């Protein structure tokens, strides 16, 4: 996976950064966006959120899959989407809350996933 593919998501209104994360090791595989954000720290944070969510689902015996997780902060949205073709991978998308459209961002992540083959990573 190369950075040029992630740049498709940079067209979203309010875009700050996007990171493709391997949650088995908590590392960034690719990133795009603001130099003010650290892709490795984004990867660590996304991994922790994803692991917490999967643990909570297991504890609650929900027998379901995470479509995405939203962390709403004062100024930003942080969307974390597991990739169904390769569940160890997630996409972490950061956006400026005042300028972004959450529904369009979720749709863009879904479209991005379906237009790329993540099963081979």
C-alpha positions, 0 to 999 in steps of 0.5 A: 500500500502506498501513500498515493492511494491514501491521498484520495481521502485527503479530498474530504472537507476538513481533512487533517490526516489519514493513517493505515494502521497494522493493529497487531504491532501498532504501527503505521503502514502508510499515511497522508496529511498534516505534518503537525500530526505524527503517523506513528502516534496516530497508529498507537492511538488507533490501535488502543481504541480498536483493541478496547472496542473489540475487547468491549464487544467480546465482554458484552458478547455482542457477536458483531463486527465494528463498522467504525468507531468515532471519537468526537473531540472539541475540534476534531472527529477521529474515525477508526475503521477496521478493514473487513478484508484484513481485520488486523488493519484499520484506517484512522481518519482525522478531520476538523469537526467544523468543516467536515461532513461525518456521513460523507467521511464514513461513505468515503472510507467505505468506498476507499476500502471497497476499491482496494485489495487489502487482503494481501497486506 
